């Protein structure tokens, strides 16, 4: 069974920079996994931020960026704002019976 | 503006069935893949199933394959999830989501509907 792993929690100061990562149990994450990223605040539905590694939706703030970092997908926030405190999930594509798998999520605290 | 409104959630006994619906508006429904995602209380997101624009191709998570069915009615802009043989671990908020272009999954989301499986 495929497992997608994210940092369970991270803490960052307002105005700082933080990078969240997304790893696959199958090996290195490449652009062929079409990594996407989502933000979810308490009591709300998730919101899409990044698709296909580094592409932003029209509503995505400029301070969010996606990339590949080593053998993982990455989401970088800079500068971090207090309203960025939320859970963040990555989603990877696999060419198989279950084509999409979410990571376990990262709880980002802005303190 | 894209709008996705889920309905059909509720309390069901283990082994029972439930059918969720998602009413779509604000876009040409028949042009997009559609997906169901769920989230158990206090837990992370779990991709459940998706369906191609014309309904000709469907995929399922390992955890629901053989028990859940996904379907759509393009004439009425509606997405469905038929859930059979329900288990306690299927208890979750179920979200309907619209894809974007190719390999752009879950671009827009509904607010979700809660399913509780309990005796």
Boltz contact constraints between the chains, C-beta under 6 A:
constraints:
  - contact:
      token1: [A, 34]
      token2: [B, 103]
      max_distance: 6.0
  - contact:
      token1: [A, 45]
      token2: [B, 109]
      max_distance: 6.0
  - contact:
      token1: [A, 45]
      token2: [B, 111]
      max_distance: 6.0
  - contact:
      token1: [A, 45]
      token2: [B, 112]
      max_distance: 6.0
  - contact:
      token1: [A, 46]
      token2: [B, 109]
      max_distance: 6.0
  - contact:
      token1: [A, 48]
      token2: [B, 107]
      max_distance: 6.0
  - contact:
      token1: [A, 51]
      token2: [B, 104]
      max_distance: 6.0
  - contact:
      token1: [A, 89]
      token2: [B, 45]
      max_distance: 6.0
  - contact:
      token1: [A, 98]
      token2: [B, 61]
      max_distance: 6.0
  - contact:
      token1: [A, 98]
      token2: [B, 62]
      max_distance: 6.0
  - contact:
      token1: [A, 99]
      token2: [B, 59]
      max_distance: 6.0
  - contact:
      token1: [A, 100]
      token2: [B, 47]
      max_distance: 6.0
  - contact:
      token1: [A, 100]
      token2: [B, 105]
      max_distance: 6.0
  - contact:
      token1: [A, 102]
      token2: [B, 45]
      max_distance: 6.0
  - contact:
      token1: [A, 102]
      token2: [B, 47]
      max_distance: 6.0
  - contact:
      token1: [A, 104]
      token2: [B, 44]
      max_distance: 6.0
  - contact:
      token1: [A, 105]
      token2: [B, 44]
      max_distance: 6.0
